[in-house]
């Protein structure tokens, strides 16, 4: 009798969890459009350089009330954030501060006057804090990175489904203006049926990974405890890990173009890495061979290449290149049966429209008649002035706007926990593949099969 009761209890528990999952997976994005909250009460966990950008955007929205900030850095992050708050609120409002060590965010999450939290902390804290927020009933917006292992990804998904609290993935490049115009081109069939996509993180981060402990970027070759800002923690990942450590900038935008987790899914990957030379050379060139950090052995290969297969037959090539001198590029390429677009050199070719065997310029939204002007996404047309001056060419505004509007409307997030878990998983799987000489790694289906019936909702109109 006890055994039957236990089975029934487990059945009910699993049924409820499945029901929550189905709700999170299938609810139409505009279903709750008329149930708006007047203001979203927000707390921010992590108010360093990145978090302060989010803080400023929240402070200048009339539908957001910033309740609290949390960061253990009382020398720079908290004082700088306090100045931003005083400036925005004219010194008339105090915002609660939680800075008593790295675990003080738990105390902030105990508050009953916070609806949502924005998490912009070192990578190793993202999932810990997002899970704590969901368990506390606060809906989190989480900055991007890569997971430490696959279980971390499942923990995010399982917690969201168990609690019924959704999670928003803050991949800002999904909202980049040219990327959204190309998404528009894809949806209107300009390139025909897509076959191959590329993206990556090609960014000279040597002055981010090292500084002199007195300024945010460069000026020295210190990292860890002798440095400040990202060099305090980010560089250690390059010491100990070898894989695609930051896959989401390249993967997120192209995943939307081929409806990953919404009618399509990632199946497997294989990764390889070059030797590691760039960071050591930077230390020697700028600090000398006798500097203690010149003896550090960096594990991260200068260039990591990852090839992904999808269920619907496309391939995706990702690149991670952050240790060498180079101009910034996210290396986008979107190719189909009728042509392709490439981010580098502003290149586009459309069969039957472009001169045979010659590249055209895609142009910008300001170039009358250009591809980018003709296919400029409705979101950018509507909110250009609102996004003006926001970080990363305005795309940061769109990230915060999508998050806040979804919370207000109680609508599913356009970039949700299943997306974030899938993107985060690329890092540990690429590390494993590199360690095994490029062996194939299979990518979990975090939707548990429901990707087959989920419908695309990202940026379908000019709402959010």
C-alpha positions as CSV (number, residue, x, y, z in Angstrom):
1,X,0.0,0.0,0.0
2,X,2.8,2.4,0.9
3,X,4.6,1.4,-2.4
4,X,1.4,2.3,-4.4
5,X,1.1,5.6,-2.6
6,X,4.8,6.4,-3.3
7,X,4.3,5.6,-7.0
8,X,1.2,7.9,-7.2
9,X,3.0,10.7,-5.4
10,X,5.9,10.5,-7.8
11,X,3.5,10.3,-10.7
12,X,1.7,13.4,-9.6
13,X,5.1,15.2,-9.0
14,X,6.3,14.3,-12.5
15,X,2.9,15.2,-14.0
16,X,3.0,18.7,-12.4
17,X,6.6,19.2,-13.5
18,X,5.7,18.2,-17.0
19,X,2.7,20.5,-17.0
20,X,4.9,23.4,-15.9
21,X,7.4,22.5,-18.6
22,X,4.6,22.5,-21.2
23,X,3.4,25.9,-20.0
24,X,6.9,27.4,-20.3
25,X,7.4,25.8,-23.7
26,X,4.1,26.4,-25.5
27,X,2.4,29.5,-24.1
28,X,2.0,32.1,-27.0
29,X,4.2,35.1,-26.5
30,X,1.3,37.6,-26.6
31,X,-1.2,35.6,-24.5
32,X,-1.0,37.9,-21.5
33,X,-0.5,41.1,-23.3
34,X,-3.3,42.9,-21.5
35,X,-2.2,42.0,-18.0
36,X,0.4,44.7,-17.5
37,X,2.1,45.6,-14.3
38,X,2.6,49.3,-13.7
39,X,6.2,49.0,-12.7
40,X,8.7,46.1,-12.5
41,X,10.6,46.1,-9.3
42,X,14.2,45.1,-10.1
43,X,17.3,44.1,-8.1
44,X,20.7,43.8,-9.8
45,X,23.2,41.2,-8.8
46,X,26.6,42.3,-10.1
47,X,27.1,46.0,-10.8
48,X,30.6,46.0,-12.2
49,X,31.3,47.4,-15.7
50,X,28.7,45.3,-17.4
51,X,26.1,45.5,-14.6
52,X,26.3,49.3,-14.5
53,X,25.2,49.4,-18.1
54,X,22.1,47.4,-17.2
55,X,21.6,49.6,-14.1
56,X,21.6,52.8,-16.2
57,X,19.1,51.4,-18.6
58,X,16.8,50.3,-15.8
59,X,17.2,53.7,-14.0
60,X,16.0,55.5,-17.1
61,X,12.9,53.5,-17.7
62,X,9.6,54.8,-16.2
63,X,8.3,51.3,-15.9
64,X,11.1,50.1,-13.7
65,X,11.8,50.7,-10.0
66,X,15.3,49.8,-9.0
67,X,15.0,48.4,-5.5
68,X,18.4,47.0,-4.7
69,X,22.0,46.3,-6.0
70,X,24.4,43.6,-4.9
71,X,28.1,43.3,-5.4
72,X,31.0,42.4,-3.1
73,X,33.2,45.1,-4.6
74,X,32.9,48.1,-2.2
75,X,35.9,49.9,-3.6
76,X,34.6,50.5,-7.1
77,X,31.4,48.8,-8.2
78,X,29.1,49.9,-5.4
79,X,30.4,53.5,-5.2
80,X,30.1,53.9,-9.0
81,X,26.6,52.4,-9.0
82,X,25.6,54.7,-6.1
83,X,26.6,57.7,-8.2
84,X,24.5,56.5,-11.1
85,X,21.5,56.0,-8.8
86,X,21.9,59.4,-7.2
87,X,22.2,61.1,-10.6
88,X,19.1,59.3,-12.0
89,X,16.9,59.8,-8.9
90,X,18.3,63.2,-8.1
91,X,19.4,62.0,-4.7
92,X,15.8,61.6,-3.6
93,X,15.7,57.9,-3.4
94,X,18.0,55.4,-1.7
95,X,18.5,51.9,-3.2
96,X,19.3,49.1,-0.9
97,X,22.9,47.8,-1.1
98,X,24.1,44.2,-0.5
99,X,27.9,44.0,-0.4
100,X,28.7,41.8,2.5
101,X,30.7,39.2,0.6
102,X,29.9,37.1,-2.5
103,X,26.9,35.3,-0.9
104,X,25.0,38.4,0.2
105,X,22.8,38.1,-2.9
106,X,20.8,35.5,-0.9
107,X,19.8,38.2,1.5
108,X,18.7,40.5,-1.3
109,X,16.6,37.6,-2.7
110,X,14.7,37.4,0.6
111,X,13.0,40.7,-0.1
112,X,9.4,40.7,-0.9
113,X,9.5,43.9,-2.9
114,X,11.5,42.6,-5.9
115,X,9.9,41.1,-9.0
116,X,12.9,40.4,-11.2
117,X,16.7,40.4,-11.0
118,X,19.4,41.1,-13.6
119,X,22.5,39.0,-13.1
120,X,25.8,40.3,-14.5
121,X,28.4,38.5,-12.4
122,X,31.5,36.4,-13.1
123,X,30.6,33.4,-15.2
124,X,30.9,30.8,-12.4
125,X,28.1,32.6,-10.5
126,X,25.5,32.8,-13.2
127,X,23.7,29.6,-12.7
128,X,24.1,29.6,-8.9
129,X,22.4,33.0,-8.7
130,X,19.8,32.3,-11.4
131,X,18.7,29.2,-9.6
132,X,18.5,31.0,-6.2
133,X,16.4,33.7,-7.8
134,X,14.0,31.3,-9.4
135,X,13.6,29.4,-6.1
136,X,12.9,32.8,-4.4
137,X,10.2,33.5,-7.0
138,X,12.2,36.3,-8.7
139,X,12.4,36.0,-12.4
140,X,16.0,36.3,-13.6
141,X,17.7,37.9,-16.6
142,X,21.0,36.2,-16.9
143,X,24.1,37.4,-18.8
144,X,25.8,35.0,-21.2
145,X,28.9,32.8,-21.0
146,X,29.4,29.0,-21.1
147,X,28.6,26.5,-18.5
148,X,31.2,24.6,-16.5
149,X,29.4,21.3,-17.1
150,X,26.2,19.8,-18.6
151,X,24.6,19.3,-15.2
152,X,24.7,23.1,-14.7
153,X,22.5,23.5,-17.8
154,X,20.1,20.8,-16.6
155,X,19.9,22.5,-13.2
156,X,18.7,25.7,-14.8
157,X,16.0,23.9,-16.9
158,X,14.9,21.7,-14.0
159,X,14.6,24.6,-11.6
160,X,12.6,26.8,-14.0
161,X,10.2,23.9,-14.7
162,X,9.9,22.9,-11.0
163,X,9.3,26.5,-9.8
164,X,7.3,27.7,-12.8
165,X,9.6,30.8,-12.8
166,X,10.9,31.6,-16.3
167,X,14.5,32.7,-17.1
168,X,15.6,35.3,-19.8
169,X,18.9,34.8,-21.6
170,X,20.6,38.2,-22.2
171,X,22.2,37.6,-25.6
172,X,22.4,41.1,-26.9
173,X,23.8,40.2,-30.3
174,X,20.5,38.7,-31.2
175,X,19.3,42.3,-31.2
176,X,22.1,43.8,-33.3
177,X,20.6,45.8,-36.1
178,X,22.3,44.1,-39.1
179,X,21.7,40.7,-37.5
180,X,18.0,41.4,-37.2
181,X,17.8,42.7,-40.7
182,X,19.4,39.5,-41.9
183,X,16.8,37.5,-39.8
184,X,14.2,39.5,-41.7
185,X,15.8,38.5,-45.0
186,X,15.9,34.8,-43.9
187,X,12.2,34.9,-42.9
188,X,11.3,36.5,-46.3
189,X,13.2,33.8,-48.2
190,X,15.9,36.0,-49.7
191,X,18.6,33.3,-49.3
192,X,16.3,30.4,-50.1
193,X,16.6,27.3,-47.8
194,X,19.4,27.8,-45.3
195,X,22.2,25.2,-45.4
196,X,25.2,26.6,-43.4
197,X,25.8,29.3,-40.8
198,X,28.8,30.7,-39.1
199,X,29.3,32.9,-36.0
200,X,31.9,33.4,-33.4
201,X,33.6,35.6,-30.8
202,X,36.7,37.1,-32.6
203,X,37.7,39.9,-30.2
204,X,41.2,40.9,-29.0
205,X,40.6,40.6,-25.3
206,X,44.2,40.9,-24.1
207,X,43.6,44.3,-22.5
208,X,40.4,42.9,-20.9
209,X,42.3,39.8,-19.5
210,X,45.1,41.9,-18.2
211,X,45.4,45.3,-16.5
212,X,47.5,47.1,-13.9
213,X,45.0,46.9,-11.1
214,X,44.2,50.6,-11.4
215,X,42.1,50.8,-14.5
216,X,39.6,48.5,-16.2
217,X,41.5,47.7,-19.3
218,X,45.2,47.3,-20.1
219,X,48.1,49.3,-18.7
220,X,49.8,46.2,-17.3
221,X,49.9,42.4,-17.4
222,X,48.2,41.6,-14.0
223,X,45.3,39.2,-13.6
224,X,43.7,37.6,-10.6
225,X,44.0,39.3,-7.2
226,X,46.4,41.9,-8.5
227,X,44.0,43.1,-11.2
228,X,40.5,44.6,-11.3
229,X,37.3,44.1,-13.1
230,X,37.1,41.2,-15.6
231,X,40.9,40.5,-15.3
232,X,40.3,39.5,-11.7
233,X,38.3,36.4,-12.8
234,X,38.0,36.0,-16.5
235,X,41.7,35.3,-17.3
236,X,41.7,32.3,-15.0
237,X,39.4,30.5,-17.4
238,X,42.1,30.9,-20.0
239,X,44.6,29.3,-17.6
240,X,42.5,26.3,-16.8
241,X,40.2,25.6,-19.8
242,X,40.5,24.8,-23.5
243,X,37.3,25.1,-25.5
244,X,34.8,27.6,-26.8
245,X,34.4,29.6,-23.6
246,X,32.0,32.2,-25.0
247,X,29.8,30.7,-27.7
248,X,26.6,32.6,-27.4
249,X,27.4,35.8,-29.4
250,X,27.9,33.6,-32.5
251,X,25.4,30.9,-31.8
252,X,22.4,32.8,-30.5
253,X,21.7,35.0,-33.6
254,X,22.0,32.1,-36.1
255,X,20.0,29.8,-33.9
256,X,17.1,32.1,-34.2
257,X,17.4,32.0,-38.0
258,X,17.0,28.2,-38.1
259,X,14.5,28.0,-35.3
260,X,16.6,26.0,-32.8
261,X,14.5,24.6,-30.0
262,X,11.4,25.6,-32.0
263,X,11.1,23.1,-34.9
264,X,14.8,22.3,-35.1
265,X,17.5,21.4,-32.6
266,X,21.3,21.0,-32.2
267,X,22.5,17.4,-32.5
268,X,26.2,17.2,-32.1
269,X,29.5,19.0,-32.3
270,X,33.2,18.5,-32.7
271,X,35.9,21.0,-31.6
272,X,39.6,21.5,-32.2
273,X,42.0,24.1,-30.8
274,X,45.3,25.6,-31.9
275,X,48.3,25.8,-29.6
276,X,48.3,28.6,-26.9
277,X,50.7,31.4,-27.7
278,X,49.0,34.8,-27.7
279,X,48.6,35.5,-23.9
280,X,52.1,34.5,-23.1
281,X,53.5,36.7,-25.8
282,X,51.4,39.6,-24.6
283,X,52.8,39.3,-21.1
284,X,56.4,39.1,-22.4
285,X,55.9,42.0,-24.8
286,X,54.4,44.3,-22.1
287,X,55.8,43.1,-18.9
288,X,59.1,41.4,-19.8
289,X,60.3,37.8,-19.6
290,X,61.0,38.2,-15.9
291,X,57.5,39.1,-14.9
292,X,56.0,36.3,-12.7
293,X,53.0,35.9,-15.1
294,X,55.4,35.0,-17.9
295,X,55.7,31.7,-16.2
296,X,52.0,31.0,-16.3
297,X,50.9,28.2,-18.7
298,X,47.7,29.1,-20.5
299,X,45.6,26.1,-21.5
300,X,43.2,28.0,-23.9
301,X,44.1,27.6,-27.5
302,X,44.4,30.9,-29.4
303,X,41.7,29.8,-31.8
304,X,39.0,27.2,-31.1
305,X,36.8,26.0,-34.0
306,X,33.5,24.1,-33.4
307,X,31.4,22.5,-36.0
308,X,27.7,21.7,-35.1
309,X,25.1,19.5,-36.8
310,X,21.4,20.3,-36.6
311,X,18.4,18.0,-36.8
312,X,17.1,19.8,-40.0
313,X,20.4,19.3,-41.8
314,X,22.2,22.7,-41.4
315,X,25.7,23.0,-40.2
316,X,27.0,25.8,-37.9
317,X,30.7,26.8,-37.6
318,X,31.6,28.7,-34.4
319,X,35.0,30.3,-33.7
320,X,36.5,31.5,-30.5
321,X,39.5,33.8,-31.0
322,X,40.3,36.2,-28.1
323,X,44.1,35.9,-27.5
324,X,45.6,37.4,-30.6
325,X,45.8,40.9,-32.2
326,X,42.9,41.3,-34.6
327,X,40.0,43.6,-35.5
328,X,36.7,42.8,-33.9
329,X,34.4,40.4,-35.8
330,X,31.6,38.0,-34.9
331,X,32.3,36.2,-38.2
332,X,28.7,35.8,-39.3
333,X,27.8,33.9,-42.4
334,X,24.3,32.9,-43.4
335,X,24.1,30.8,-46.5
336,X,21.3,29.2,-48.4
337,X,20.3,27.8,-51.7
338,X,19.8,31.3,-53.2
339,X,22.8,33.1,-51.8
340,X,24.5,34.3,-48.6
341,X,25.5,37.2,-46.3
342,X,28.8,37.6,-44.6
343,X,29.4,40.0,-41.7
344,X,33.1,40.7,-42.7
345,X,33.5,43.2,-45.5
346,X,29.8,43.9,-45.6
347,X,29.3,41.1,-48.2
348,X,26.1,39.8,-49.8
349,X,25.3,37.7,-52.8
350,X,21.8,36.8,-54.0
351,X,21.4,34.7,-57.1
352,X,19.4,36.5,-59.8
353,X,19.8,39.9,-58.1
354,X,23.6,40.3,-57.6
355,X,26.0,40.6,-60.6
356,X,27.2,37.1,-61.4
357,X,30.1,35.9,-59.3
358,X,30.5,39.4,-57.7
359,X,29.9,40.5,-54.1
360,X,27.5,43.3,-53.4
361,X,27.7,45.6,-50.3
362,X,24.8,44.9,-47.9
363,X,25.0,48.5,-46.8
364,X,23.4,50.0,-43.7
365,X,19.9,51.1,-42.8
366,X,21.0,54.7,-43.7
367,X,21.8,53.7,-47.3
368,X,18.7,54.3,-49.3
369,X,17.9,51.2,-51.3
370,X,20.5,49.0,-49.7
371,X,19.6,45.5,-48.5
372,X,20.0,46.6,-44.8
373,X,17.6,49.5,-45.4
374,X,15.0,47.4,-47.3
375,X,15.0,44.7,-44.7
376,X,15.5,46.8,-41.5
377,X,13.6,45.0,-38.8
378,X,10.4,46.6,-37.5
379,X,11.7,46.6,-33.9
380,X,14.6,48.8,-35.0
381,X,12.4,51.1,-37.0
382,X,10.1,51.6,-34.0
383,X,12.6,52.0,-31.2
384,X,15.7,53.6,-32.8
385,X,15.4,56.8,-30.9
386,X,14.8,55.0,-27.6
387,X,17.9,52.8,-28.1
388,X,20.1,55.7,-29.1
389,X,23.2,56.0,-26.9
390,X,22.6,52.6,-25.2
391,X,25.5,50.1,-24.9
392,X,26.8,48.1,-27.9
393,X,25.3,50.3,-30.5
394,X,21.8,50.2,-28.9
395,X,21.3,46.5,-28.7
396,X,21.6,46.5,-24.9
397,X,18.5,48.6,-24.8
398,X,16.6,46.0,-26.7
399,X,17.7,43.2,-24.3
400,X,16.5,45.1,-21.3
401,X,13.3,46.2,-23.1
402,X,12.4,42.6,-24.1
403,X,13.0,41.4,-20.5
404,X,11.0,44.2,-18.8
405,X,8.1,44.0,-21.3
406,X,7.9,40.2,-20.9
407,X,7.8,40.6,-17.1
408,X,5.1,43.3,-17.3
409,X,2.9,41.3,-19.7
410,X,3.7,37.9,-18.0
411,X,4.6,36.7,-21.5
412,X,7.1,33.9,-22.3
413,X,10.6,35.2,-23.0
414,X,11.8,35.3,-26.6
415,X,15.2,34.0,-25.4
416,X,14.3,31.5,-22.7
417,X,15.8,28.9,-20.3
418,X,15.9,26.2,-23.0
419,X,17.9,28.5,-25.3
420,X,20.3,29.5,-22.6
421,X,20.9,26.0,-21.5
422,X,21.5,24.9,-25.1
423,X,24.0,27.7,-25.7
424,X,25.7,27.3,-22.4
425,X,26.2,23.6,-23.1
426,X,28.5,24.3,-26.1
427,X,31.4,25.2,-23.8
428,X,31.7,22.0,-21.7
429,X,31.0,19.9,-24.8
430,X,33.7,21.7,-26.8
431,X,36.2,21.3,-24.0
432,X,35.5,17.6,-23.9
433,X,35.8,17.3,-27.7
434,X,39.1,19.2,-27.7
435,X,40.4,17.0,-24.9
436,X,39.5,13.9,-26.9
437,X,41.2,15.1,-30.1
438,X,38.0,16.3,-31.8
439,X,35.7,13.5,-31.0
440,X,32.0,14.0,-31.6
441,X,29.9,15.1,-28.6
442,X,26.1,14.8,-28.5
443,X,24.2,17.9,-27.4
444,X,21.3,17.2,-25.0
445,X,17.8,18.1,-25.9
446,X,16.9,20.4,-23.0
447,X,13.3,20.6,-24.2
448,X,12.8,16.8,-23.8
449,X,11.4,16.4,-27.3
450,X,9.0,19.4,-27.2
451,X,11.2,21.4,-29.7
452,X,9.2,19.6,-32.4
453,X,6.0,21.5,-31.5
454,X,7.3,24.8,-30.1
455,X,6.8,27.8,-32.4
456,X,9.2,30.6,-33.1
457,X,8.4,33.8,-31.1
458,X,11.6,35.8,-31.3
459,X,11.1,39.3,-32.8
460,X,8.1,38.4,-34.9
461,X,6.8,42.0,-34.9
462,X,7.6,45.4,-33.6
463,X,6.6,44.8,-30.0
464,X,9.6,43.5,-28.1
